[in-house]
Amino acid sequence: MVKEGDYVAVFHSVHRVLKAEKILKAAGIAFRLIPAPRQLSADCGLALCFAQAEHAGIDDMLGRDGVPIAELWVMQAGIYTQIM
């Protein structure tokens, strides 16, 4: 489901992740809504997965709309590494 180099954004609630989904869909940004991987501390059980190239745009857009990413992880060599 999560590929090598993908970013996984975790939020503090289902409400926030669904609001983020709505914002990104409206902007036409490529991402996937996924069940939060067990290895990550996800309060709501859902997360957003996207390519590294989308990170800056997504972070700016969600921050501007009041839906900041709580934690950001990257999949490297089959292991999640927290980057934010």
N, C-alpha and C positions, 0 to 999 in steps of 0.2 A: 504494500500500500504506500508506504513512504520510501521514496527512492534515495539513493546515494546523493548527497548534496542538497536535498530538499530542506526547507525551513519549516518548522512546526511552531505555530503561535498558539499560546495558551492564554485563556482569559479567566477572570474570576467568577463568571456566572454564565449560565445558558443565555440569559438575556443579552449579555454583551457579545457573545460569540455570534448570536443570531443577528444582532444589529450590525456587527462587522460584516457578516455575510451579505446582508442587504446593501450596505454601502459599496462593497467591492463589486457585487453583481451590477449595480447601477452604473458603476464606472467602467465596466467591461474588463476588469482585471482578472487574469487567470489564477485560480486557486481551487482547492478542494476542501469541503467540509468533511472531516474524518472523526472517527472515535479517537479520543485522546489515547495515545500509547500508554500502557500501564507503567512504563518506566518514568513517565513524567508526572509531576504533581499538578493534576488538573482538577480543579474544584467542580467543574461542570460536566466532565466526561466527553466534551467535544473540543475540537481544535481545528485550526485552519492550516492547511499544508500548501506551500507555494515554492516556486523556484527562487533561487538566490537573487536573480536579476530583478525580481519584483519587490524585494525587501524595502528599499528606500521609499518607493512610491506608496506601498501599503502602510508603512510606519507613519509617514507624513499624513496620509489621508485619514487614517484612523485616529491619530493624535489630534488632528484638526477638528474632527467630528466628535471628540470626547469619548472615544472608545480605545483607550491605550492597550497595547499588548502587555499582559502581565509577565509572561516569560516567553523567551524565544530560544528555540533549540535547533540544531542542525544535525542531520544524520551523516556521520562520517565513519566509514569502515564498519558499518553495522551497529554503531554506538551513537547514542544521542549525547551531544555536547551543548551545554547551555551557553548562549552567547549574549543573553540579556536577561 
